[in-house]
Amino acid sequence: MPFTKCFGMVIHMKKVIALLVILLAAAAAVGATVLQRHFARVPENPPSTLGNTPGNINNGGVFCEVGDEIFFANPYDNEYLYKMNMDLTGVKKVMDVPVSMLNGAGKFVYYYQKANGSATGLGYVQDTHGVTRIQTNGKKPKELDKGAMTSIMLIGNALYTEYYNKLEDRMNLYSISLDGKDKEILEHYWINPAGAQNGNIYYNGTENDHNLYLYNTQTHQSVKVYDGDVWYPTPEGEYIYFLDVADDYSLCRISMLDQSVQTLTTDRVDLFNVRGSYIYYSRNSKKEPALMRMRTDGSETEMIASGVYEKLSTVGNYLFFRGFGRYDTYYILQGGPVMIQNFVPVEEKK
């Protein structure tokens, strides 16, 4: 074979090989991008998914069940994000940021972070306030939105929140997608999204009345459910539990089957939570303030502890609560005799 022809074939082969290398590299890059997007995406939740219980969110959202773990704001460590097993063992710090309004679903935890100059590490998430998503293993924190928010509830595949609108100088109801890409104003007035059940939000009026309303998150329509002076509507089972403002904040419930209303206690109530067959509430009294427990039908009322308490949170088999305005925290088992124990979480070192 003549040298010139052989040389030309070699040059041609080199060009073919170079082209193949380029094509393979491009395919690898595309594949890597597709894989990265696949693993980075937030899997869809069933429409009925709730990120926490209504009662917990109305009490600040400082505890939350996610899978077989409990996430909580540690009052003894600047309200930083911690987690532990359902039996309260295996305490571990997740993030050096002060958190509240904890929500969780799948492999993610969502929380509201207050601005805190004393927080350390991980750049941007330390010097802002807003809602952040993080994996349950403590990795890949992602800021979803900045701003002043109060109540936050994950419903299905969005976060619903009372969001401060600077232009209107008021709280509005917003939805934020779980990847943070979409944010939408839903109503130009204050709706507390904590009272969620089956993709709906039960809320009390804040404009011209305190009636009970139902907001449909799919149709974005509200309908009146009950004429009354309602506060903190909390759905549990077939009932909506609420404080009757006109009746000195007594605790009542309304049946969603026949709209019958029952007064459960005439005590003046500051805060309450409902879980299973029990209601826990903070009794407001000048002479005998106390944390109380009763059955959901109002029977078997008993005192848990004298004094003023807040952050009534139910997770697993426990009720957690704090001294009002203090960080001392206690817990009891939700059923059986009342045996108060101190909750002092200590991180277990490896």
Backbone torsions as a table, in degrees:
resi	resn	phi	psi	omega
1	MET	NA	132.1	179.5
2	PRO	-59.6	147.5	-176.6
3	PHE	-60.7	-41.5	-176.7
4	THR	-63.7	-37.8	179.9
5	LYS	-70.1	-41.3	177.9
6	CYS	-63.5	-42.0	179.1
7	PHE	-62.2	-39.7	179.6
8	GLY	-65.1	-36.9	178.3
9	MET	-65.9	-38.1	178.2
10	VAL	-63.2	-44.7	178.4
11	ILE	-60.9	-42.0	179.8
12	HIS	-63.0	-43.8	179.8
13	MET	-62.7	-40.2	178.4
14	LYS	-61.5	-39.2	179.0
15	LYS	-67.0	-39.1	179.0
16	VAL	-64.6	-44.5	179.9
17	ILE	-62.9	-43.4	179.2
18	ALA	-61.0	-40.6	179.5
19	LEU	-65.9	-41.0	178.3
20	LEU	-63.2	-40.3	177.4
21	VAL	-60.9	-44.0	179.3
22	ILE	-62.7	-44.2	-179.5
23	LEU	-64.9	-41.7	178.6
24	LEU	-64.8	-39.6	178.4
25	ALA	-64.5	-41.1	178.9
26	ALA	-64.7	-42.2	179.0
27	ALA	-63.9	-40.0	178.4
28	ALA	-63.6	-40.1	179.9
29	ALA	-65.1	-43.2	178.8
30	VAL	-63.7	-44.1	178.8
31	GLY	-61.1	-41.7	179.2
32	ALA	-63.5	-39.7	179.8
33	THR	-65.4	-42.3	179.5
34	VAL	-63.6	-44.1	178.8
35	LEU	-63.7	-42.1	179.6
36	GLN	-61.2	-42.6	178.8
37	ARG	-67.1	-36.6	-179.7
38	HIS	-64.2	-46.7	-176.9
39	PHE	-77.3	-22.0	-179.4
40	ALA	-85.5	-19.3	-175.7
41	ARG	-69.3	157.3	177.6
42	VAL	-95.7	114.1	-180.0
43	PRO	-58.8	145.5	-179.2
44	GLU	-70.4	143.2	176.2
45	ASN	-96.9	155.0	170.9
46	PRO	-58.4	146.3	-176.9
47	PRO	-55.2	-28.9	-177.1
48	SER	-84.9	1.7	-177.1
49	THR	-62.5	134.1	171.6
50	LEU	-119.1	140.7	-178.2
51	GLY	-79.2	-16.7	178.1
52	ASN	-163.9	-177.8	177.2
53	THR	-91.4	150.9	177.5
54	PRO	-55.0	-42.6	-179.6
55	GLY	-63.1	-39.3	178.7
56	ASN	-65.6	-42.8	180.0
57	ILE	-65.1	-40.3	177.7
58	ASN	-66.1	-15.5	177.0
59	ASN	-104.6	21.9	173.7
60	GLY	101.2	-10.6	178.1
61	GLY	62.0	41.6	-176.9
62	VAL	-91.5	-6.0	173.3
63	PHE	-133.4	149.0	-179.4
64	CYS	-158.5	135.6	173.9
65	GLU	-89.7	131.2	173.5
66	VAL	-136.1	108.6	-175.7
67	GLY	64.2	-125.9	179.9
68	ASP	-104.8	27.5	179.4
69	GLU	-130.0	155.8	174.9
70	ILE	-111.9	123.6	174.6
71	PHE	-102.9	142.9	-176.4
72	PHE	-155.1	156.4	172.5
73	ALA	-86.9	118.0	-174.8
74	ASN	-81.3	109.6	-177.2
75	PRO	-67.4	-19.4	-179.4
76	TYR	-89.4	-2.6	-179.8
77	ASP	-138.6	59.4	172.7
78	ASN	60.2	23.5	-177.7
79	GLU	64.9	23.7	178.4
80	TYR	-66.3	157.3	-176.0
81	LEU	-78.4	124.4	177.4
82	TYR	-127.2	168.6	172.0
83	LYS	-145.2	162.6	178.1
84	MET	-158.1	168.5	177.2
85	ASN	-72.6	167.8	-178.1
86	MET	-66.3	-19.2	176.7
87	ASP	-94.7	14.1	176.3
88	LEU	72.7	13.5	174.1
89	THR	-96.4	173.7	175.2
90	GLY	66.0	39.9	-179.8
91	VAL	-64.4	132.9	-177.6
92	LYS	-147.0	135.3	174.6
93	LYS	-75.3	133.6	-179.8
94	VAL	-99.4	-41.2	-173.6
95	MET	-155.3	138.4	177.6
96	ASP	-83.9	58.1	177.3
97	VAL	-138.3	143.6	176.6
98	PRO	-76.6	129.2	-172.0
99	VAL	-128.3	159.9	170.8
100	SER	-157.0	179.4	179.5
101	MET	50.8	47.7	-178.4
102	LEU	-67.5	134.3	173.7
103	ASN	-134.9	155.1	178.5
104	GLY	-155.4	148.3	175.1
105	ALA	-163.0	137.2	179.9
106	GLY	64.8	-127.8	-179.1
107	LYS	-101.7	17.1	-175.9
108	PHE	-124.4	148.8	170.8
109	VAL	-119.5	139.0	178.8
110	TYR	-119.8	140.5	-177.9
111	TYR	-151.4	155.5	172.2
112	TYR	-92.9	128.9	-179.2
113	GLN	-111.1	126.8	175.0
114	LYS	-84.2	147.9	175.6
115	ALA	-60.1	133.1	-177.1
116	ASN	-151.3	107.2	-178.7
117	GLY	-68.7	-16.5	-177.6
118	SER	-86.1	-9.2	-179.7
119	ALA	-68.9	152.8	-176.3
120	THR	-126.7	152.0	173.1
121	GLY	86.7	169.0	170.8
122	LEU	41.7	52.4	163.2
123	GLY	38.8	-118.0	-166.0
124	TYR	-61.9	-31.4	-175.4
125	VAL	-71.9	-7.9	-176.5
126	GLN	-88.5	-22.3	-169.4
127	ASP	-118.0	33.1	-176.7
128	THR	-144.4	174.0	170.4
129	HIS	-132.1	142.6	-175.7
130	GLY	155.8	-164.9	-176.8
131	VAL	-103.9	135.9	-176.2
132	THR	-129.1	147.8	174.3
133	ARG	-112.3	140.2	177.3
134	ILE	-143.8	149.5	176.6
135	GLN	-70.1	153.8	-177.5
136	THR	-64.8	-18.6	176.6
137	ASN	-86.4	4.8	177.4
138	GLY	87.2	6.8	-176.8
139	LYS	-101.2	159.6	172.2
140	LYS	54.1	59.8	172.7
141	PRO	-66.1	138.6	-180.0
142	LYS	-136.3	121.9	176.7
143	GLU	-73.7	123.5	-178.7
144	LEU	-92.3	-35.7	179.3
145	ASP	-165.8	146.5	176.5
146	LYS	-99.9	157.6	174.9
147	GLY	136.3	169.5	179.1
148	ALA	-86.0	119.7	-179.7
149	MET	-130.7	154.1	175.4
150	THR	-113.0	-100.1	-178.6
151	SER	-71.6	137.7	177.8
152	ILE	-135.7	132.9	176.7
153	MET	-138.2	128.5	172.5
154	LEU	-80.8	122.8	177.9
155	ILE	-128.6	114.2	-178.6
156	GLY	65.0	-108.2	-176.0
157	ASN	-124.4	32.7	176.6
158	ALA	-151.7	156.4	172.8
159	LEU	-98.6	127.1	177.4
160	TYR	-106.1	133.3	-172.0
161	THR	-148.2	149.9	166.7
162	GLU	-80.8	113.3	-170.8
163	TYR	-120.4	133.0	-178.7
164	TYR	-77.3	118.8	177.9
165	ASN	-94.4	109.5	-176.2
166	LYS	-63.3	-38.6	-177.8
167	LEU	-64.7	-37.8	-179.4
168	GLU	-94.1	-10.4	-178.3
169	ASP	54.4	50.3	-179.8
170	ARG	-162.8	166.8	176.6
171	MET	-83.7	135.8	175.5
172	ASN	-122.9	164.5	173.3
173	LEU	-92.1	122.8	179.4
174	TYR	-120.4	159.0	166.1
175	SER	-122.0	141.5	179.3
176	ILE	-127.7	127.0	179.4
177	SER	-66.0	156.3	-174.3
178	LEU	-71.4	-13.6	174.0
179	ASP	-98.5	-1.6	177.1
180	GLY	78.8	4.1	-175.6
181	LYS	-82.0	-25.9	-176.1
182	ASP	-124.1	134.0	176.0
183	LYS	-135.7	134.5	-175.1
184	GLU	-139.6	135.1	172.5
185	ILE	-83.3	126.7	-176.2
186	LEU	-100.1	-41.9	178.9
187	GLU	-141.4	141.4	-178.6
188	HIS	-90.6	40.8	174.1
189	TYR	-155.1	172.3	-171.2
190	TRP	-78.6	115.0	173.1
191	ILE	-126.7	122.5	175.9
192	ASN	-81.8	116.0	-175.7
193	PRO	-82.3	3.3	-175.5
194	ALA	-61.3	-35.4	-173.5
195	GLY	-79.3	57.8	-173.6
196	ALA	-95.7	143.9	175.0
197	GLN	-163.4	130.6	176.4
198	ASN	53.4	41.1	177.3
199	GLY	78.1	5.1	177.5
200	ASN	-114.9	162.2	176.5
201	ILE	-122.3	119.8	172.5
202	TYR	-91.0	127.8	-176.9
203	TYR	-145.4	158.1	175.9
204	ASN	-94.8	146.2	178.7
205	GLY	-61.4	147.2	179.6
206	THR	-128.8	-2.5	-177.5
207	GLU	-95.4	-69.1	-175.3
208	ASN	-115.2	-7.2	-177.6
209	ASP	-159.6	176.6	174.9
210	HIS	-118.6	30.9	177.9
211	ASN	-64.9	163.7	177.6
212	LEU	-91.3	129.3	-179.3
213	TYR	-124.6	159.2	173.3
214	LEU	-120.4	125.3	177.4
215	TYR	-107.1	122.5	179.4
216	ASN	-88.5	116.9	-175.7
217	THR	-73.0	-12.6	178.4
218	GLN	-89.1	-44.6	-177.6
219	THR	-93.5	-14.2	-176.9
220	HIS	60.0	34.6	178.3
221	GLN	-115.3	145.8	177.1
222	SER	-112.1	142.9	174.4
223	VAL	-132.2	146.7	177.9
224	LYS	-78.7	134.2	-178.7
225	VAL	-103.7	-35.8	-172.0
226	TYR	-156.9	135.1	174.2
227	ASP	-84.8	117.8	-179.5
228	GLY	-174.9	-171.7	179.1
229	ASP	-115.0	75.3	-165.6
230	VAL	-96.1	143.4	172.9
231	TRP	-142.1	144.5	179.2
232	TYR	54.1	51.4	176.5
233	PRO	-61.1	130.0	-174.1
234	THR	-133.1	102.5	179.8
235	PRO	-73.9	137.2	174.6
236	GLU	-153.0	115.0	-176.7
237	GLY	65.3	-131.6	-177.4
238	GLU	-93.6	8.7	-177.3
239	TYR	-121.0	155.2	168.0
240	ILE	-112.1	117.8	177.6
241	TYR	-92.0	142.5	-176.8
242	PHE	-159.3	164.0	172.9
243	LEU	-94.3	131.9	178.1
244	ASP	-92.5	101.0	-175.4
245	VAL	-60.7	-41.5	-177.1
246	ALA	-66.6	-23.2	-178.7
247	ASP	-106.3	44.2	176.4
248	ASP	56.9	41.6	175.8
249	TYR	57.4	40.2	172.7
250	SER	-72.7	156.9	-177.3
251	LEU	-96.2	125.6	-175.8
252	CYS	-130.7	173.4	171.8
253	ARG	-144.8	148.9	177.7
254	ILE	-121.6	134.5	179.1
255	SER	-78.2	132.9	176.3
256	MET	-81.0	-5.7	178.8
257	LEU	-86.4	-45.7	-177.8
258	ASP	-128.3	4.9	179.2
259	GLN	61.5	22.2	173.9
260	SER	-74.3	144.1	-176.7
261	VAL	-114.9	136.8	-178.8
262	GLN	-129.8	129.8	173.2
263	THR	-84.3	122.8	-175.3
264	LEU	-91.4	-33.6	175.3
265	THR	-154.2	144.0	176.4
266	THR	-91.8	1.1	173.1
267	ASP	-58.8	146.5	171.3
268	ARG	-77.1	124.6	-172.1
269	VAL	-112.3	132.2	175.7
270	ASP	-90.2	-50.5	-177.2
271	LEU	-139.1	155.0	175.7
272	PHE	-153.8	163.2	174.8
273	ASN	-145.3	149.6	-178.4
274	VAL	-127.5	132.2	176.4
275	ARG	-151.9	123.0	179.1
276	GLY	62.8	-122.0	-176.9
277	SER	-100.5	10.0	-177.2
278	TYR	-124.0	149.3	169.7
279	ILE	-117.5	135.1	175.5
280	TYR	-116.5	134.7	-178.8
281	TYR	-147.5	154.0	178.0
282	SER	-97.0	112.6	-177.4
283	ARG	-82.8	125.7	178.1
284	ASN	-90.2	115.9	-179.7
285	SER	-154.5	134.7	177.9
286	LYS	-66.9	-34.5	-176.8
287	LYS	-94.7	-38.8	-174.6
288	GLU	-136.4	63.0	174.9
289	PRO	-66.8	145.5	-176.4
290	ALA	-164.0	159.0	168.7
291	LEU	-92.3	126.2	-172.4
292	MET	-119.2	160.7	174.8
293	ARG	-136.9	141.7	173.7
294	MET	-153.1	166.7	175.6
295	ARG	-71.3	160.3	-177.0
296	THR	-66.4	-14.1	175.8
297	ASP	-94.2	5.1	178.0
298	GLY	91.8	1.9	-178.6
299	SER	-91.4	169.4	174.8
300	GLU	54.2	46.9	178.3
301	THR	-71.1	133.7	178.3
302	GLU	-149.9	155.8	179.6
303	MET	-86.1	134.4	173.4
304	ILE	-90.8	-47.0	-179.4
305	ALA	-158.3	140.9	175.9
306	SER	-79.1	149.9	-178.6
307	GLY	116.6	-173.8	-177.5
308	VAL	-109.8	126.9	-175.2
309	TYR	-132.6	158.0	-179.9
310	GLU	-145.1	-174.6	179.7
311	LYS	54.1	46.0	-179.9
312	LEU	-70.8	111.9	-170.8
313	SER	-130.3	130.2	179.2
314	THR	-111.4	122.1	174.4
315	VAL	-142.6	141.8	-178.0
316	GLY	56.2	-129.0	178.5
317	ASN	-100.7	17.0	-170.5
318	TYR	-120.6	152.6	164.8
319	LEU	-112.6	124.0	174.6
320	PHE	-105.5	147.4	177.7
321	PHE	-155.8	156.9	-178.1
322	ARG	-122.4	154.0	168.2
323	GLY	-64.5	140.3	-174.8
324	PHE	-61.1	124.7	179.1
325	GLY	70.9	12.4	-178.3
326	ARG	-125.7	172.9	179.0
327	TYR	-103.8	-8.1	178.3
328	ASP	-62.6	128.9	-172.4
329	THR	-126.4	143.0	-176.8
330	TYR	-134.4	167.6	175.0
331	TYR	-151.6	157.0	173.6
332	ILE	-137.2	161.6	169.1
333	LEU	-73.1	143.6	-174.1
334	GLN	-69.6	-26.2	177.6
335	GLY	-118.3	164.3	177.1
336	GLY	85.8	-171.8	-178.2
337	PRO	-62.2	148.5	178.9
338	VAL	-77.0	115.7	176.1
339	MET	-132.6	99.7	-175.6
340	ILE	-76.8	133.4	176.8
341	GLN	-128.1	146.5	176.3
342	ASN	-72.7	139.3	175.1
343	PHE	-108.4	104.9	178.2
344	VAL	-126.6	87.6	-176.0
345	PRO	-70.1	127.8	178.4
346	VAL	-120.2	124.0	-177.7
347	GLU	-64.2	131.2	178.3
348	GLU	-85.0	119.2	-178.1
349	LYS	-80.7	147.0	179.2
350	LYS	-74.9	NA	NA
